[in-house]
Amino acid sequence: MTPRASASPPAIDDIFRALSDPTRRDVVERLSAGQASVSDLAAPYRMALPSFVAHLRVLEGCGLVTSHKRGRVRTYSLAPQQLKFAEDWLGRQRKLWEARLDRLDAYLLKLKEEKPQ
């Protein structure tokens, strides 16, 4: 295993792992419009409720969603502050690659200018 290059929180791995599943990404997108009950969230999927609840547990475990129970209804909400960790990491990667591509572009332009015609 390689050491971490930056001081990113250990939760970042869990966040990306949770977002690697299309069902969980869809749930996050749907919750961005507002909170929803388990039954509302599960309705579009053709899977057993316990299987769907396992997806919600993964999302809650990494902090992407929160839940509260009122009576018999459990409602989930998006926790956008956790998405900020992923956004920040992706932003750092983008800056790194943009800088590398800018250097490559400058190098290739230099080579083109130096090429004898």
MMTF fields as JSON, N, C-alpha, C and O atoms, coordinates in Angstrom:
{
  "mmtfVersion": "1.0.0",
  "mmtfProducer": "UNKNOWN",
  "numBonds": 467,
  "numAtoms": 468,
  "numGroups": 117,
  "numChains": 1,
  "numModels": 1,
  "chainsPerModel": [1],
  "groupsPerChain": [117],
  "chainIdList": ["A"],
  "bondAtomList": [4, 2, 8, 6, 12, 10, 16, 14, 20, 18, 24, 22, 28, 26, 32, 30, 36, 34, 40, 38, 44, 42, 48, 46, 52, 50, 56, 54, 60, 58, 64, 62, 68, 66, 72, 70, 76, 74, 80, 78, 84, 82, 88, 86, 92, 90, 96, 94, 100, 98, 104, 102, 108, 106, 112, 110, 116, 114, 120, 118, 124, 122, 128, 126, 132, 130, 136, 134, 140, 138, 144, 142, 148, 146, 152, 150, 156, 154, 160, 158, 164, 162, 168, 166, 172, 170, 176, 174, 180, 178, 184, 182, 188, 186, 192, 190, 196, 194, 200, 198, 204, 202, 208, 206, 212, 210, 216, 214, 220, 218, 224, 222, 228, 226, 232, 230, 236, 234, 240, 238, 244, 242, 248, 246, 252, 250, 256, 254, 260, 258, 264, 262, 268, 266, 272, 270, 276, 274, 280, 278, 284, 282, 288, 286, 292, 290, 296, 294, 300, 298, 304, 302, 308, 306, 312, 310, 316, 314, 320, 318, 324, 322, 328, 326, 332, 330, 336, 334, 340, 338, 344, 342, 348, 346, 352, 350, 356, 354, 360, 358, 364, 362, 368, 366, 372, 370, 376, 374, 380, 378, 384, 382, 388, 386, 392, 390, 396, 394, 400, 398, 404, 402, 408, 406, 412, 410, 416, 414, 420, 418, 424, 422, 428, 426, 432, 430, 436, 434, 440, 438, 444, 442, 448, 446, 452, 450, 456, 454, 460, 458, 464, 462],
  "bondOrderList": [1, 1, 1, 1, 1, 1, 1, 1, 1, 1, 1, 1, 1, 1, 1, 1, 1, 1, 1, 1, 1, 1, 1, 1, 1, 1, 1, 1, 1, 1, 1, 1, 1, 1, 1, 1, 1, 1, 1, 1, 1, 1, 1, 1, 1, 1, 1, 1, 1, 1, 1, 1, 1, 1, 1, 1, 1, 1, 1, 1, 1, 1, 1, 1, 1, 1, 1, 1, 1, 1, 1, 1, 1, 1, 1, 1, 1, 1, 1, 1, 1, 1, 1, 1, 1, 1, 1, 1, 1, 1, 1, 1, 1, 1, 1, 1, 1, 1, 1, 1, 1, 1, 1, 1, 1, 1, 1, 1, 1, 1, 1, 1, 1, 1, 1, 1],
  "groupList": [{"groupName": "MET", "atomNameList": ["N", "CA", "C", "O"], "elementList": ["N", "C", "C", "O"], "formalChargeList": [0, 0, 0, 0], "bondAtomList": [1, 0, 2, 1, 3, 2], "bondOrderList": [1, 1, 2], "singleLetterCode": "M", "chemCompType": "L-PEPTIDE LINKING"}, {"groupName": "THR", "atomNameList": ["N", "CA", "C", "O"], "elementList": ["N", "C", "C", "O"], "formalChargeList": [0, 0, 0, 0], "bondAtomList": [1, 0, 2, 1, 3, 2], "bondOrderList": [1, 1, 2], "singleLetterCode": "T", "chemCompType": "L-PEPTIDE LINKING"}, {"groupName": "PRO", "atomNameList": ["N", "CA", "C", "O"], "elementList": ["N", "C", "C", "O"], "formalChargeList": [0, 0, 0, 0], "bondAtomList": [1, 0, 2, 1, 3, 2], "bondOrderList": [1, 1, 2], "singleLetterCode": "P", "chemCompType": "L-PEPTIDE LINKING"}, {"groupName": "ARG", "atomNameList": ["N", "CA", "C", "O"], "elementList": ["N", "C", "C", "O"], "formalChargeList": [0, 0, 0, 0], "bondAtomList": [1, 0, 2, 1, 3, 2], "bondOrderList": [1, 1, 2], "singleLetterCode": "R", "chemCompType": "L-PEPTIDE LINKING"}, {"groupName": "ALA", "atomNameList": ["N", "CA", "C", "O"], "elementList": ["N", "C", "C", "O"], "formalChargeList": [0, 0, 0, 0], "bondAtomList": [1, 0, 2, 1, 3, 2], "bondOrderList": [1, 1, 2], "singleLetterCode": "A", "chemCompType": "L-PEPTIDE LINKING"}, {"groupName": "SER", "atomNameList": ["N", "CA", "C", "O"], "elementList": ["N", "C", "C", "O"], "formalChargeList": [0, 0, 0, 0], "bondAtomList": [1, 0, 2, 1, 3, 2], "bondOrderList": [1, 1, 2], "singleLetterCode": "S", "chemCompType": "L-PEPTIDE LINKING"}, {"groupName": "ILE", "atomNameList": ["N", "CA", "C", "O"], "elementList": ["N", "C", "C", "O"], "formalChargeList": [0, 0, 0, 0], "bondAtomList": [1, 0, 2, 1, 3, 2], "bondOrderList": [1, 1, 2], "singleLetterCode": "I", "chemCompType": "L-PEPTIDE LINKING"}, {"groupName": "ASP", "atomNameList": ["N", "CA", "C", "O"], "elementList": ["N", "C", "C", "O"], "formalChargeList": [0, 0, 0, 0], "bondAtomList": [1, 0, 2, 1, 3, 2], "bondOrderList": [1, 1, 2], "singleLetterCode": "D", "chemCompType": "L-PEPTIDE LINKING"}, {"groupName": "PHE", "atomNameList": ["N", "CA", "C", "O"], "elementList": ["N", "C", "C", "O"], "formalChargeList": [0, 0, 0, 0], "bondAtomList": [1, 0, 2, 1, 3, 2], "bondOrderList": [1, 1, 2], "singleLetterCode": "F", "chemCompType": "L-PEPTIDE LINKING"}, {"groupName": "LEU", "atomNameList": ["N", "CA", "C", "O"], "elementList": ["N", "C", "C", "O"], "formalChargeList": [0, 0, 0, 0], "bondAtomList": [1, 0, 2, 1, 3, 2], "bondOrderList": [1, 1, 2], "singleLetterCode": "L", "chemCompType": "L-PEPTIDE LINKING"}, {"groupName": "VAL", "atomNameList": ["N", "CA", "C", "O"], "elementList": ["N", "C", "C", "O"], "formalChargeList": [0, 0, 0, 0], "bondAtomList": [1, 0, 2, 1, 3, 2], "bondOrderList": [1, 1, 2], "singleLetterCode": "V", "chemCompType": "L-PEPTIDE LINKING"}, {"groupName": "GLU", "atomNameList": ["N", "CA", "C", "O"], "elementList": ["N", "C", "C", "O"], "formalChargeList": [0, 0, 0, 0], "bondAtomList": [1, 0, 2, 1, 3, 2], "bondOrderList": [1, 1, 2], "singleLetterCode": "E", "chemCompType": "L-PEPTIDE LINKING"}, {"groupName": "GLY", "atomNameList": ["N", "CA", "C", "O"], "elementList": ["N", "C", "C", "O"], "formalChargeList": [0, 0, 0, 0], "bondAtomList": [1, 0, 2, 1, 3, 2], "bondOrderList": [1, 1, 2], "singleLetterCode": "G", "chemCompType": "PEPTIDE LINKING"}, {"groupName": "GLN", "atomNameList": ["N", "CA", "C", "O"], "elementList": ["N", "C", "C", "O"], "formalChargeList": [0, 0, 0, 0], "bondAtomList": [1, 0, 2, 1, 3, 2], "bondOrderList": [1, 1, 2], "singleLetterCode": "Q", "chemCompType": "L-PEPTIDE LINKING"}, {"groupName": "TYR", "atomNameList": ["N", "CA", "C", "O"], "elementList": ["N", "C", "C", "O"], "formalChargeList": [0, 0, 0, 0], "bondAtomList": [1, 0, 2, 1, 3, 2], "bondOrderList": [1, 1, 2], "singleLetterCode": "Y", "chemCompType": "L-PEPTIDE LINKING"}, {"groupName": "HIS", "atomNameList": ["N", "CA", "C", "O"], "elementList": ["N", "C", "C", "O"], "formalChargeList": [0, 0, 0, 0], "bondAtomList": [1, 0, 2, 1, 3, 2], "bondOrderList": [1, 1, 2], "singleLetterCode": "H", "chemCompType": "L-PEPTIDE LINKING"}, {"groupName": "CYS", "atomNameList": ["N", "CA", "C", "O"], "elementList": ["N", "C", "C", "O"], "formalChargeList": [0, 0, 0, 0], "bondAtomList": [1, 0, 2, 1, 3, 2], "bondOrderList": [1, 1, 2], "singleLetterCode": "C", "chemCompType": "L-PEPTIDE LINKING"}, {"groupName": "LYS", "atomNameList": ["N", "CA", "C", "O"], "elementList": ["N", "C", "C", "O"], "formalChargeList": [0, 0, 0, 0], "bondAtomList": [1, 0, 2, 1, 3, 2], "bondOrderList": [1, 1, 2], "singleLetterCode": "K", "chemCompType": "L-PEPTIDE LINKING"}, {"groupName": "TRP", "atomNameList": ["N", "CA", "C", "O"], "elementList": ["N", "C", "C", "O"], "formalChargeList": [0, 0, 0, 0], "bondAtomList": [1, 0, 2, 1, 3, 2], "bondOrderList": [1, 1, 2], "singleLetterCode": "W", "chemCompType": "L-PEPTIDE LINKING"}],
  "groupTypeList": [0, 1, 2, 3, 4, 5, 4, 5, 2, 2, 4, 6, 7, 7, 6, 8, 3, 4, 9, 5, 7, 2, 1, 3, 3, 7, 10, 10, 11, 3, 9, 5, 4, 12, 13, 4, 5, 10, 5, 7, 9, 4, 4, 2, 14, 3, 0, 4, 9, 2, 5, 8, 10, 4, 15, 9, 3, 10, 9, 11, 12, 16, 12, 9, 10, 1, 5, 15, 17, 3, 12, 3, 10, 3, 1, 14, 5, 9, 4, 2, 13, 13, 9, 17, 8, 4, 11, 7, 18, 9, 12, 3, 13, 3, 17, 9, 18, 11, 4, 3, 9, 7, 3, 9, 7, 4, 14, 9, 9, 17, 9, 17, 11, 11, 17, 2, 13],
  "groupIdList": [1, 2, 3, 4, 5, 6, 7, 8, 9, 10, 11, 12, 13, 14, 15, 16, 17, 18, 19, 20, 21, 22, 23, 24, 25, 26, 27, 28, 29, 30, 31, 32, 33, 34, 35, 36, 37, 38, 39, 40, 41, 42, 43, 44, 45, 46, 47, 48, 49, 50, 51, 52, 53, 54, 55, 56, 57, 58, 59, 60, 61, 62, 63, 64, 65, 66, 67, 68, 69, 70, 71, 72, 73, 74, 75, 76, 77, 78, 79, 80, 81, 82, 83, 84, 85, 86, 87, 88, 89, 90, 91, 92, 93, 94, 95, 96, 97, 98, 99, 100, 101, 102, 103, 104, 105, 106, 107, 108, 109, 110, 111, 112, 113, 114, 115, 116, 117],
  "secStructList": [7, 7, 7, 7, 1, 1, 7, 7, 7, 6, 2, 2, 2, 2, 2, 2, 2, 2, 2, 6, 1, 2, 2, 2, 2, 2, 2, 2, 2, 2, 2, 6, 6, 7, 7, 3, 3, 2, 2, 2, 2, 2, 6, 6, 7, 7, 1, 7, 2, 2, 2, 2, 2, 2, 2, 2, 2, 2, 2, 2, 2, 6, 6, 1, 3, 3, 3, 3, 3, 3, 6, 6, 3, 3, 3, 3, 3, 3, 7, 2, 2, 2, 2, 2, 2, 2, 2, 2, 2, 2, 2, 2, 2, 2, 2, 2, 2, 2, 2, 2, 2, 2, 2, 2, 2, 2, 2, 2, 2, 2, 2, 2, 2, 2, 1, 7, 7],
  "xCoordList": [0.843, 0.0, 0.885, 1.898, 0.491, 1.294, 0.817, -0.372, 1.75, 1.345, 0.541, 0.674, -0.275, -1.087, -0.197, 0.675, -0.425, 0.376, -0.091, 0.683, -1.342, -1.852, -2.509, -2.685, -2.859, -3.472, -4.987, -5.702, -5.481, -6.926, -7.489, -6.815, -8.713, -9.306, -9.517, -9.804, -9.377, -9.567, -10.946, -11.116, -11.925, -13.282, -13.382, -14.356, -12.398, -12.468, -12.558, -13.261, -11.856, -11.934, -13.347, -13.865, -13.964, -15.336, -16.324, -17.285, -16.091, -16.973, -16.91, -17.946, -15.704, -15.584, -16.091, -16.675, -15.875, -16.397, -17.93, -18.545, -18.53, -19.996, -20.497, -21.514, -19.798, -20.228, -19.901, -20.31, -19.172, -18.827, -20.018, -19.977, -21.064, -22.247, -23.306, -23.637, -23.848, -24.833, -26.119, -26.709, -26.549, -27.754, -27.508, -28.351, -26.361, -26.057, -25.857, -26.27, -25.226, -25.086, -26.458, -26.695, -27.361, -28.715, -29.431, -30.127, -29.263, -29.882, -29.34, -30.106, -28.041, -27.444, -28.029, -28.371, -28.144, -28.725, -30.168, -30.575, -30.935, -32.334, -32.465, -33.354, -31.571, -31.631, -31.167, -31.439, -30.476, -30.081, -31.304, -31.232, -32.42, -33.663, -34.429, -35.366, -34.046, -34.724, -34.792, -34.505, -35.173, -35.229, -36.326, -37.276, -36.167, -37.15, -37.148, -36.149, -38.284, -38.401, -37.763, -37.523, -37.493, -36.914, -37.807, -37.316, -39.107, -40.01, -40.028, -40.097, -39.968, -39.916, -38.616, -38.618, -37.515, -36.228, -36.154, -35.568, -36.74, -36.653, -37.611, -37.403, -38.653, -39.717, -39.237, -39.747, -38.293, -37.915, -37.064, -36.835, -36.604, -35.66, -36.338, -37.221, -35.914, -36.449, -35.514, -34.796, -35.537, -34.737, -35.487, -36.338, -35.146, -35.779, -35.412, -34.311, -36.327, -36.102, -34.836, -34.086, -34.565, -33.322, -32.065, -31.081, -32.095, -30.954, -30.799, -29.682, -31.916, -31.859, -31.394, -30.602, -31.888, -31.484, -29.979, -29.351, -29.4, -27.947, -27.221, -26.183, -27.754, -27.163, -27.241, -26.284, -28.38, -28.526, -27.554, -27.03, -27.314, -26.357, -24.948, -24.213, -24.574, -23.25, -23.141, -22.143, -24.18, -24.172, -24.137, -23.452, -24.88, -24.894, -23.578, -23.096, -23.006, -21.749, -20.596, -19.722, -20.586, -19.508, -19.903, -19.12, -21.103, -21.523, -22.151, -22.41, -22.406, -23.018, -24.491, -25.026, -25.14, -26.546, -26.724, -25.932, -27.772, -28.162, -29.614, -30.35, -30.009, -31.401, -31.955, -31.224, -33.259, -33.947, -35.254, -35.84, -35.679, -36.884, -37.966, -37.746, -39.125, -40.289, -41.393, -41.908, -41.738, -42.704, -42.114, -41.055, -42.794, -42.312, -41.607, -41.183, -41.48, -40.918, -39.494, -39.259, -38.559, -37.178, -36.989, -37.28, -36.494, -36.289, -34.804, -34.085, -34.358, -32.949, -32.781, -33.645, -31.647, -31.269, -29.828, -29.031, -29.502, -28.136, -27.3, -27.777, -26.06, -25.105, -24.022, -22.962, -24.28, -23.389, -21.964, -21.054, -21.756, -20.396, -19.447, -18.255, -19.933, -19.075, -18.712, -17.613, -19.612, -19.299, -18.174, -17.448, -18.032, -16.971, -15.59, -14.673, -15.427, -14.14, -13.804, -12.676, -14.785, -14.562, -14.315, -13.43, -15.086, -14.916, -13.522, -12.875, -13.07, -11.742, -10.644, -9.698, -10.765, -9.764, -9.744, -8.677, -10.916, -10.988, -10.437, -9.785, -10.693, -10.16, -8.645, -8.023, -8.047, -6.574, -6.037, -5.023, -6.697, -6.259, -6.381, -5.505, -7.472, -7.68, -6.573, -6.018, -6.252, -5.192, -3.862, -3.117, -3.57, -2.326, -2.249, -1.234, -3.316, -3.304, -3.361, -2.765, -4.052, -4.054, -2.65, -2.217, -1.942, -0.572, 0.332, 1.168, 0.17, 0.981, 0.686, 1.604, -0.575, -0.937, -0.466, -0.08, -0.491, 0.033, 1.525, 2.007, 2.262, 3.704, 3.958, 4.869, 3.162, 3.306, 3.022, 3.752, 1.969, 1.615, 2.758, 3.129, 3.316, 4.431, 5.633, 6.302, 5.908, 7.038, 6.83, 7.75, 5.634, 5.351, 5.415, 5.898, 4.936, 5.049, 6.516, 6.912, 7.305, 8.739, 9.406, 10.217, 9.061, 9.618, 9.223, 10.036, 7.983, 7.491, 8.243, 8.592, 8.5, 9.237, 10.688, 11.267, 11.289, 12.69, 12.881, 13.998, 11.809, 11.897, 12.318, 11.693, 13.398, 13.835, 12.784, 12.206, 12.565, 11.547, 12.137, 11.421],
  "yCoordList": [-1.177, 0.0, 1.235, 1.286, 2.239, 3.447, 4.455, 4.521, 5.242, 6.252, 7.35, 7.568, 8.019, 9.106, 10.292, 10.659, 10.882, 12.015, 13.315, 14.265, 13.362, 14.584, 14.26, 13.097, 15.29, 15.114, 15.045, 15.689, 14.268, 14.159, 13.266, 12.352, 13.534, 12.745, 11.303, 11.047, 10.363, 8.959, 8.692, 7.734, 9.525, 9.331, 9.492, 9.037, 10.128, 10.346, 9.024, 8.933, 7.997, 6.683, 6.13, 5.576, 6.278, 5.795, 6.575, 6.007, 7.861, 8.682, 8.221, 8.016, 8.057, 7.61, 6.182, 5.853, 5.345, 3.973, 3.999, 3.263, 4.844, 4.956, 5.49, 5.022, 6.457, 7.059, 6.201, 6.526, 5.119, 4.251, 3.429, 2.856, 3.365, 2.578, 3.478, 4.519, 3.099, 3.955, 4.179, 5.257, 3.188, 3.353, 4.419, 5.288, 4.352, 5.325, 6.724, 7.708, 6.824, 8.144, 8.724, 9.917, 7.872, 8.334, 8.814, 9.829, 8.092, 8.497, 9.859, 10.718, 10.06, 11.354, 12.46, 13.532, 12.204, 13.206, 13.514, 14.676, 12.488, 12.691, 13.459, 14.296, 13.166, 13.871, 15.319, 16.129, 15.65, 17.053, 17.936, 19.152, 17.333, 18.083, 18.235, 19.03, 17.491, 17.568, 16.213, 15.189, 16.211, 14.964, 14.047, 14.489, 12.755, 11.773, 10.583, 10.283, 9.917, 8.715, 7.532, 7.569, 6.487, 5.277, 4.733, 4.369, 4.674, 4.107, 4.955, 4.406, 6.285, 7.143, 6.932, 6.872, 6.82, 6.606, 5.241, 5.11, 4.229, 2.854, 2.577, 1.636, 3.383, 3.105, 2.836, 1.905, 3.591, 3.366, 2.112, 1.746, 1.468, 0.362, -0.988, -1.192, -1.894, -3.253, -4.111, -4.968, -3.866, -4.663, -4.74, -3.906, -5.755, -5.928, -4.75, -4.207, -4.364, -3.223, -3.39, -2.425, -4.587, -4.725, -4.46, -3.924, -4.828, -4.552, -3.054, -2.537, -2.36, -0.916, -0.216, 0.725, -0.677, -0.081, -0.248, 0.602, -1.317, -1.505, -0.373, 0.096, 0.068, 1.207, 2.472, 3.242, 2.671, 3.846, 3.796, 4.828, 2.61, 2.464, 2.853, 3.492, 2.464, 2.831, 4.35, 4.938, 4.983, 6.441, 7.139, 8.146, 6.592, 7.185, 6.915, 7.758, 5.756, 5.397, 6.311, 6.57, 6.803, 7.716, 9.176, 10.076, 9.409, 10.763, 11.545, 12.739, 10.904, 11.619, 11.93, 12.898, 11.097, 11.349, 11.198, 10.547, 11.809, 11.645, 11.193, 11.383, 10.594, 10.164, 10.502, 10.666, 10.599, 10.733, 9.97, 9.843, 9.475, 8.655, 9.37, 9.821, 9.461, 10.03, 8.988, 8.711, 8.429, 7.329, 6.127, 5.628, 5.669, 4.521, 4.917, 4.053, 6.216, 6.697, 7.214, 8.102, 6.645, 7.126, 7.988, 7.571, 9.203, 10.167, 10.456, 10.603, 10.534, 10.793, 12.171, 12.661, 12.784, 14.095, 14.028, 13.251, 14.828, 14.921, 15.712, 16.687, 15.292, 16.013, 16.582, 15.976, 17.738, 18.249, 18.56, 18.608, 18.769, 19.068, 17.902, 18.132, 16.668, 15.524, 15.522, 15.104, 15.978, 16.072, 17.067, 16.961, 18.028, 19.034, 18.383, 18.834, 17.323, 16.606, 16.056, 16.194, 15.433, 14.873, 15.993, 15.885, 17.052, 18.19, 18.8, 19.108, 18.971, 19.541, 18.641, 19.126, 17.343, 16.405, 16.447, 16.518, 16.403, 16.462, 17.781, 17.809, 18.861, 20.165, 20.187, 20.735, 19.589, 19.522, 18.7, 19.065, 17.598, 16.758, 17.507, 17.414, 18.249, 19.008, 20.046, 20.182, 20.778, 21.788, 21.148, 21.679, 20.007, 19.292, 18.916, 19.16, 18.325, 17.878, 19.048, 18.978, 20.108, 21.286, 21.874, 22.28, 21.923, 22.444, 21.545, 22.037, 20.239, 19.308, 19.453, 19.457, 19.571, 19.715, 21.052, 21.131, 22.106, 23.406, 23.312, 23.868, 22.611, 22.44, 21.618, 21.924, 20.582, 19.762, 20.601, 20.519, 21.404, 22.266, 23.229, 23.408, 23.848, 24.782, 24.061, 24.596, 22.864, 22.088, 21.738, 21.868, 21.3, 20.942, 22.156, 22.05, 23.305, 24.525, 24.908, 25.351, 24.734, 25.033, 24.119, 24.57, 22.828, 21.874, 22.242, 22.149, 22.657, 23.023, 24.232, 24.291, 25.215, 26.407, 26.096, 26.728, 25.125, 24.782, 23.873, 23.736, 23.253, 22.304, 23.041, 24.024, 22.548, 23.203, 22.986, 21.907, 24.005, 23.934, 23.527, 23.419],
  "zCoordList": [0.0, 0.0, 0.0, 0.697, -0.793, -0.867, 0.163, 0.474, 0.691, 1.665, 0.97, -0.234, 1.73, 1.179, 0.861, 1.648, -0.293, -0.727, -0.082, 0.03, 0.341, 0.943, 2.268, 2.63, 2.969, 4.28, 4.16, 4.928, 3.2, 3.038, 4.139, 4.614, 4.534, 5.602, 5.157, 3.987, 6.083, 5.724, 5.122, 4.368, 5.445, 4.953, 3.439, 2.84, 2.812, 1.372, 0.622, -0.385, 1.099, 0.45, 0.54, -0.43, 1.693, 1.873, 1.011, 0.491, 0.863, 0.034, -1.418, -2.051, -1.946, -3.337, -3.512, -4.544, -2.526, -2.597, -2.648, -3.421, -1.828, -1.825, -3.16, -3.673, -3.722, -4.981, -6.202, -7.316, -5.997, -7.132, -7.609, -8.697, -6.816, -7.177, -7.81, -7.244, -8.975, -9.636, -8.83, -8.9, -8.079, -7.251, -6.193, -5.972, -5.547, -4.495, -5.07, -4.456, -6.249, -6.88, -7.193, -7.005, -7.671, -7.981, -6.718, -6.744, -5.625, -4.358, -3.928, -3.492, -4.045, -3.689, -4.565, -4.067, -5.86, -6.755, -6.379, -6.366, -6.076, -5.718, -4.404, -4.252, -3.457, -2.175, -2.294, -1.408, -3.366, -3.548, -3.778, -3.606, -4.164, -4.341, -3.034, -2.955, -2.021, -0.725, -0.062, -0.682, 1.194, 1.967, 1.44, 0.793, 1.736, 1.281, 2.225, 2.878, 2.281, 3.115, 2.405, 1.198, 3.168, 2.608, 1.501, 0.433, 1.745, 0.739, -0.526, -1.626, -0.399, -1.583, -2.357, -3.587, -1.63, -2.282, -2.954, -4.028, -2.332, -2.843, -3.997, -4.763, -4.125, -5.099, -6.528, -7.15, -7.083, -8.482, -8.74, -9.893, -7.69, -7.866, -7.752, -6.919, -8.593, -8.552, -7.707, -8.223, -6.414, -5.488, -4.169, -3.859, -3.412, -2.103, -1.204, -1.299, -0.344, 0.543, 1.392, 1.538, 1.963, 2.733, 1.891, 2.401, 0.629, -0.254, -0.477, -0.489, -0.653, -0.853, 0.421, 0.368, 1.551, 2.832, 3.046, 3.678, 2.535, 2.642, 1.913, 2.382, 0.777, 0.067, 0.933, 1.009, 1.575, 2.442, 3.617, 4.035, 4.144, 5.255, 4.818, 5.571, 3.598, 3.08, 2.977, 3.394, 2.415, 2.274, 3.636, 3.812, 4.585, 5.92, 6.642, 7.398, 6.413, 7.072, 6.708, 7.536, 5.476, 5.081, 5.261, 4.957, 5.749, 6.076, 4.94, 5.091, 3.799, 2.683, 2.916, 2.375, 3.727, 4.065, 5.571, 6.253, 6.057, 7.459, 7.473, 6.505, 8.585, 8.679, 10.049, 11.025, 10.083, 11.365, 11.252, 10.178, 12.377, 12.403, 13.194, 14.318, 12.587, 13.258, 13.155, 12.072, 14.277, 14.269, 13.556, 13.935, 12.537, 11.775, 10.485, 9.718, 10.241, 8.975, 9.193, 10.013, 8.448, 8.462, 7.227, 6.106, 7.454, 6.386, 6.24, 7.228, 4.992, 4.693, 4.083, 3.355, 4.398, 3.861, 3.391, 3.916, 2.42, 1.93, 2.933, 3.514, 3.132, 3.98, 3.059, 2.907, 2.445, 1.397, 1.852, 1.024, 3.138, 3.604, 3.319, 3.113, 3.3, 2.98, 1.501, 1.136, 0.652, -0.774, -1.018, -2.007, -0.123, -0.248, -0.2, -0.886, 0.605, 0.641, -0.74, -1.212, -1.385, -2.719, -3.726, -4.576, -3.631, -4.547, -4.413, -5.414, -3.187, -2.961, -3.519, -4.14, -3.303, -3.814, -5.339, -5.948, -5.948, -7.41, -7.938, -8.982, -7.228, -7.626, -7.622, -8.533, -6.591, -6.538, -7.697, -8.292, -8.027, -9.141, -10.461, -11.321, -10.615, -11.844, -12.02, -13.11, -10.952, -11.035, -11.405, -12.228, -10.794, -11.079, -12.555, -13.208, -13.081, -14.481, -15.45, -16.525, -15.106, -15.978, -16.07, -17.149, -14.951, -14.959, -15.796, -16.555, -15.662, -16.452, -17.943, -18.763, -18.287, -19.697, -20.255, -21.421, -19.436, -19.878, -20.158, -21.145, -19.297, -19.519, -20.777, -21.545, -20.989, -22.197, -23.433, -24.421, -23.387, -24.516, -24.82, -25.98, -23.783, -23.978, -24.575, -25.459, -24.103, -24.617, -26.094, -26.9, -26.439, -27.832, -28.75, -29.877, -28.284, -29.085, -29.285, -30.364, -28.242, -28.335, -29.355, -30.165, -29.313, -30.274, -31.696, -32.616, -31.873, -33.206, -33.723, -34.902, -32.835, -33.242, -33.572, -34.455, -32.873, -33.091, -34.297, -34.796, -34.769, -35.881, -37.149, -37.546, -37.785, -39.034, -40.126, -40.257, -40.871, -41.931, -43.235, -44.23]
}
